[in-house]
Amino acid sequence: MKIPELLAPAGDMERLKVALAYGADAVYLGGKNFGLRAFSGNFSPQELTQACAYAHERGRKVYVTVNIFPHNAEITELPGYLKQLAQAGCDAILVADPGVFSLARELIPQIPVHISTQANTTNWRSAKFWQDQGAERVVLARELSLAEIQEIRQKVSLELECFVHGAMCVSYSGRCLMSAFMTGRSANRGECAQPCRWRYALVEEKRPGQYFPVEEDERGTYILNSRDLCLLGQLPELAAAGVQSFKIEGRMKSVHYLATVVRVYREALDALANPKADPTQSRREWLEEIEKAGSRGYTTGFYSGQLADDSQEYETVRTLPEWEYAGLVKGWNALDGMALVEQRNHMQLGDEIEVLRPAGSVTRQRLCLMTDVEGAPLTTAPHPQQMLLVQLDAPADEFAMLRRRRRE
């Protein structure tokens, strides 16, 4: 069995470097235009070239999202942008619109095209249609069960990609109109305001101003708030079904979230590749580690056919993890055991901290010594992105991260 590609999101250059450091085989990212994440950092033309070079030097790949549903004016601007992507050296582009697809085939035929999940591919005839048009890969809709994926694999030869982890919206394949209707910000143009995470109430037309809470089984009012997808326990079956790429959602997520999730899925895939490994033995540890990244609770979605009973989170918009991201390691001095750290959250002496590394085990210790870069002792580090020297009990390479146990 060939081990699938691990595909991670990259909202900016820092996230790209972190995703690759923690084990992603490829990243997907967006330029400043024509993608569906308008509020992530995204990449300028120069940054795209740098991103592709950085990934290729490490034997990894870069896929660029061009999955907006464009209007006429944007179609006229697309040719120049597509040529820029080809010049930057991207390994594939993701599209959802047939017009964008045909334009890409015409102008940059040397660049593979992947069909975005926004195209809503839910059956093998659709997959075959895109295959016949020349698509190299299709990102399957999240609504598919394992059995449906297996059938699609039997009917087509193009590559299959599926989401295995991350946020899901009330309109699962991403073509939702709620945000546009309620705020004027279209999810289909990368500007979703996430109204499915809001708290709602009922109003009777003859009683304006009187709000009646919406409840479901007395558990709360978040009736549209989907739990996050987690298929960590289903990876062996998906790999055996012939899925070539496992995708993690989250171009808007933090570098800590990205590092934590990518690292766990990397370990899980490496265990698949090792015939002597027992993935079930490590699954509890993997799930405990993923919980430290924060989530809305987890569900397996449509994997078994019907939507899982645990698909919605009714009580809260988000669960708070026990551990918080505290700092990013920029360097390590083996002589004195001090790490150069860029602070990302408040730290103080006495905090219980963990050190998350791209390779090796997660270690835990007390924060006992911290100074500024000149060596002056500090008891607390309250300033955002303050540069610090922190004594660690074990070596920590670049891209290692500190997290501290959340205080009561």
C-alpha positions in Angstrom: 0.0 0.0 0.0 1.4 3.4 -1.0 1.4 5.9 1.8 -0.7 8.9 0.9 0.7 12.4 0.7 0.2 14.6 3.8 -1.1 18.0 2.5 -1.1 20.9 4.9 -2.4 24.5 4.7 -0.1 27.5 4.6 -1.6 30.9 5.2 1.7 32.7 5.0 5.4 32.0 4.7 5.9 31.2 8.4 3.1 28.7 8.3 4.6 27.1 5.1 8.0 26.6 6.9 6.3 25.2 10.0 4.1 22.8 8.0 7.2 21.4 6.1 9.3 21.3 9.3 6.7 19.1 11.0 6.3 16.6 8.2 3.9 17.8 5.4 4.7 16.4 2.0 3.0 19.3 0.3 1.3 22.6 1.2 -1.6 24.4 -0.4 -1.8 28.2 -0.3 -3.4 31.2 -2.0 -2.1 34.3 -3.8 -3.5 37.7 -3.1 -6.4 37.1 -5.5 -8.7 34.4 -6.7 -8.6 32.2 -3.6 -11.2 31.5 -0.9 -9.3 32.7 2.2 -9.4 36.5 1.8 -8.4 37.2 5.4 -5.3 34.9 5.6 -1.9 36.4 4.9 -1.7 34.9 1.5 1.3 35.3 -0.9 2.4 38.0 -3.2 3.9 37.0 -6.6 7.5 37.4 -5.1 6.5 35.3 -2.0 5.0 32.6 -4.2 8.3 32.2 -6.0 10.1 32.1 -2.7 7.6 29.6 -1.3 8.0 27.2 -4.3 11.8 27.4 -4.1 11.8 26.8 -0.4 9.6 23.7 -0.8 11.4 22.3 -3.8 14.8 22.6 -2.0 13.3 20.2 0.5 11.7 17.8 -2.0 8.1 19.0 -1.2 5.3 20.5 -3.4 3.2 23.7 -3.5 -0.4 23.8 -4.7 -2.0 27.2 -5.3 -5.8 27.8 -4.8 -7.5 29.5 -7.7 -10.9 28.3 -6.5 -13.0 31.5 -6.5 -16.1 31.6 -8.6 -15.1 34.7 -10.8 -17.3 37.3 -12.4 -16.6 38.7 -15.9 -14.2 41.4 -14.7 -12.1 38.9 -12.8 -11.9 36.5 -15.8 -10.2 39.3 -17.8 -7.6 39.5 -15.0 -7.0 35.8 -14.7 -4.6 35.1 -17.6 -1.8 37.2 -16.2 -2.2 35.7 -12.8 -2.2 32.1 -14.1 1.1 32.8 -16.0 2.6 34.2 -12.8 1.8 31.0 -11.0 3.5 29.0 -13.7 6.6 31.3 -13.6 6.7 30.9 -9.8 7.0 27.2 -10.2 3.9 25.9 -8.4 3.3 22.1 -8.7 -0.5 22.4 -9.3 -3.4 24.7 -9.0 -6.8 24.1 -7.4 -9.9 25.3 -9.3 -13.7 24.9 -8.9 -15.0 26.9 -11.8 -15.2 25.3 -15.3 -14.2 28.7 -17.0 -11.1 28.9 -14.8 -10.3 25.3 -15.6 -10.5 25.8 -19.4 -8.5 29.0 -19.2 -5.7 27.2 -17.2 -5.7 24.3 -19.7 -5.3 26.8 -22.5 -2.7 29.1 -21.0 -0.6 26.9 -18.7 -1.1 23.3 -19.9 2.1 22.2 -18.2 0.7 22.9 -14.7 -1.5 20.1 -13.3 -5.0 21.1 -12.3 -6.7 19.7 -9.1 -10.4 20.1 -8.8 -11.3 21.9 -5.5 -13.8 20.6 -3.0 -15.9 23.6 -3.9 -16.8 21.8 -7.2 -18.8 19.3 -5.0 -17.6 16.0 -6.5 -19.9 13.5 -4.9 -20.0 10.7 -7.5 -17.8 8.8 -9.9 -19.4 10.3 -13.0 -18.4 13.8 -11.9 -14.9 12.5 -11.1 -14.7 10.9 -14.6 -15.9 14.1 -16.2 -13.0 16.0 -14.7 -10.6 13.2 -15.6 -11.7 13.3 -19.2 -11.1 17.1 -19.2 -7.5 16.6 -18.2 -7.6 17.1 -14.4 -4.9 15.3 -12.5 -6.7 15.2 -9.2 -10.1 15.7 -7.6 -10.6 16.9 -4.0 -13.7 14.9 -2.9 -16.6 16.5 -1.2 -16.8 15.9 2.5 -20.2 14.3 2.3 -18.8 11.0 1.0 -18.7 7.8 2.9 -15.8 5.3 2.8 -17.9 3.0 0.6 -18.6 5.8 -1.9 -14.9 6.7 -2.0 -14.0 3.1 -2.7 -16.5 3.0 -5.6 -15.1 6.2 -7.1 -11.6 4.7 -6.9 -12.8 1.7 -8.9 -14.3 3.8 -11.7 -11.6 6.4 -12.3 -7.8 6.6 -12.5 -7.1 10.3 -11.6 -5.8 11.0 -8.1 -8.2 11.3 -5.2 -7.7 13.8 -2.3 -9.9 14.0 0.8 -10.0 16.1 4.0 -9.1 14.2 7.1 -8.9 17.0 9.7 -10.2 20.5 10.3 -13.3 22.7 10.4 -16.5 22.0 8.6 -19.3 24.5 7.9 -23.0 24.0 7.9 -22.9 23.7 4.2 -20.2 21.0 4.2 -18.7 21.4 0.8 -18.3 25.1 1.3 -20.9 26.7 -1.0 -22.8 28.5 1.7 -24.8 31.7 1.2 -25.5 32.6 4.9 -22.6 35.0 5.2 -23.4 36.9 2.0 -27.1 37.1 3.0 -26.4 38.3 6.6 -23.3 40.4 6.3 -22.6 41.1 2.6 -19.4 39.0 2.8 -19.5 36.0 0.4 -18.0 32.7 1.5 -17.8 31.8 -2.1 -15.4 34.8 -2.6 -13.2 34.1 0.4 -14.9 36.5 2.9 -16.9 34.2 5.2 -18.0 35.8 8.4 -18.8 32.4 9.9 -22.5 33.1 10.9 -22.9 29.3 11.5 -20.9 29.9 14.7 -23.2 32.6 16.0 -25.8 32.3 18.8 -29.4 32.4 17.5 -32.9 33.1 18.9 -36.5 33.1 17.6 -38.6 36.2 17.0 -42.3 36.1 16.4 -43.4 38.7 13.9 -46.0 40.4 16.2 -43.6 40.5 19.1 -40.6 42.5 17.9 -37.8 42.7 20.3 -38.8 39.6 22.2 -36.2 36.9 21.7 -36.9 33.3 22.5 -33.9 31.0 22.9 -33.5 28.2 20.4 -32.7 25.0 22.3 -32.1 21.4 21.3 -32.4 18.8 24.0 -31.6 21.5 26.5 -28.0 21.6 25.4 -27.8 25.1 24.0 -28.4 27.2 21.0 -25.5 26.7 18.6 -27.7 24.9 16.1 -25.5 25.4 13.1 -22.1 24.8 14.7 -20.5 21.8 13.2 -17.8 19.9 15.1 -14.4 19.6 13.5 -13.5 16.6 11.3 -11.0 14.1 12.6 -10.4 10.9 10.7 -7.2 9.9 12.5 -8.6 6.5 13.3 -9.8 5.9 9.7 -6.5 6.6 7.9 -5.7 2.9 7.2 -9.0 2.3 5.5 -8.8 5.5 3.5 -5.3 4.6 2.4 -6.4 1.1 1.4 -9.3 2.7 -0.5 -6.8 4.4 -2.8 -6.9 8.0 -1.6 -3.6 9.6 -2.7 -3.6 12.7 -0.5 -4.8 13.4 3.0 -5.7 17.1 3.5 -5.7 19.1 6.6 -7.9 22.2 6.7 -6.8 25.5 8.3 -5.1 28.3 6.4 -6.5 30.7 9.0 -5.2 28.6 12.0 -2.2 29.4 14.2 1.3 28.0 13.6 0.9 26.1 16.9 -2.3 24.4 15.6 -0.6 23.6 12.3 2.5 22.1 13.9 0.5 20.0 16.4 -1.9 18.6 13.9 0.7 18.0 11.1 3.1 16.3 13.5 0.4 13.9 14.7 -0.8 12.9 11.2 2.9 12.5 10.1 3.4 10.1 12.9 0.2 8.2 12.0 1.2 7.9 8.4 4.7 6.8 9.3 3.2 4.1 11.4 1.2 2.9 8.4 4.4 2.6 6.5 6.0 0.5 9.3 4.7 -3.1 9.2 5.9 -3.6 12.8 4.0 -0.6 14.1 0.6 -0.9 15.9 -1.2 2.4 15.1 -4.0 1.5 17.6 -1.4 1.6 20.4 -0.5 5.2 19.7 -4.0 6.5 18.8 -4.8 7.6 22.3 -1.6 9.6 22.6 -2.2 11.1 19.2 -5.7 12.2 20.1 -4.5 13.7 23.4 -1.9 15.6 21.5 -4.4 16.9 18.9 -6.6 18.2 21.7 -3.9 20.6 22.7 -4.4 22.4 19.4 -8.0 23.4 20.3 -11.1 22.4 18.4 -14.9 22.5 18.5 -15.0 18.8 19.4 -14.5 16.1 16.8 -16.7 14.1 14.5 -16.1 11.5 11.7 -18.6 13.3 9.6 -20.1 11.2 6.8 -17.4 8.5 6.9 -19.8 5.7 7.8 -22.6 6.9 5.4 -25.0 8.7 7.5 -24.0 11.9 9.3 -22.6 11.0 12.7 -24.7 11.7 15.7 -21.9 13.7 17.2 -21.5 16.0 14.2 -22.9 19.2 16.0 -21.6 21.1 19.0 -24.6 22.7 20.7 -23.1 24.0 23.9 -20.2 26.2 22.8 -18.5 27.7 19.7 -15.1 26.3 20.7 -13.5 24.1 23.4 -10.5 25.6 25.2 -7.5 23.4 25.2 -5.6 22.7 28.4 -2.4 24.0 26.9 -1.8 27.4 25.2 0.8 28.3 22.6 3.5 30.4 24.3 6.5 30.9 22.1 8.4 29.9 18.9 12.0 28.8 19.2 14.4 30.7 16.9 17.7 29.2 18.0 19.4 27.0 20.6 22.7 27.3 22.5 24.0 23.9 23.6 26.6 25.5 25.9 24.2 27.0 28.4 20.9 25.3 27.4 19.3 28.6 26.5 16.8 28.9 23.6 16.1 32.1 21.8 12.3 32.3 21.8 9.8 34.7 20.2 7.0 35.1 22.7 3.5 34.4 21.4 1.6 34.4 24.7 2.1 35.5 28.2 4.7 33.5 30.1 6.0 33.7 33.7 8.5 31.9 35.9 6.9 28.8 37.5 4.7 28.0 34.5 4.5 24.4 33.5 5.6 24.3 29.8 5.9 21.7 27.1 8.4 21.8 24.2 6.9 20.6 20.9 9.6 19.6 18.4 9.5 18.8 14.6 11.2 15.5 15.5 11.6 13.7 18.8 9.4 13.5 21.8 7.4 16.3 23.5 9.1 17.2 26.8 7.6 18.9 29.9 9.3 21.1 32.5 8.9 24.1 34.7 9.9 27.5 33.4 12.7 28.3 35.9 15.0 30.8 34.1 14.1 33.5 31.5 16.1 36.6 30.5 15.9 39.3 27.8 18.3 39.0 24.9 20.9 41.0 26.9 20.8 38.5 29.7 18.8 40.5 32.2 16.6 38.2 34.3 12.9 38.3 33.7 10.1 36.9 35.9 7.4 37.5 33.2 7.1 38.0 29.4 4.0 40.0 28.7 4.9 41.8 25.5 3.7 40.3 22.1 6.5 38.8 20.1 9.1 39.8 22.7 12.5 38.1 22.1 13.6 36.0 25.1 16.2 33.6 26.3 14.6 30.6 28.0 16.4 27.7 29.7 15.2 24.3 28.4 16.0 20.9 29.8 16.6 19.4 26.4 17.8 20.7 23.0 15.2 22.4 20.8 15.8 23.1 17.1 14.4 25.9 15.0 10.6 25.7 14.7 10.2 24.0 18.1 7.4 25.6 20.1 6.7 26.2 23.7 3.2 25.9 25.2 2.2 26.4 28.7 -0.6 24.8 30.8 -3.6 27.1 30.8 -4.0 29.0 34.1 -7.3 28.8 36.0 
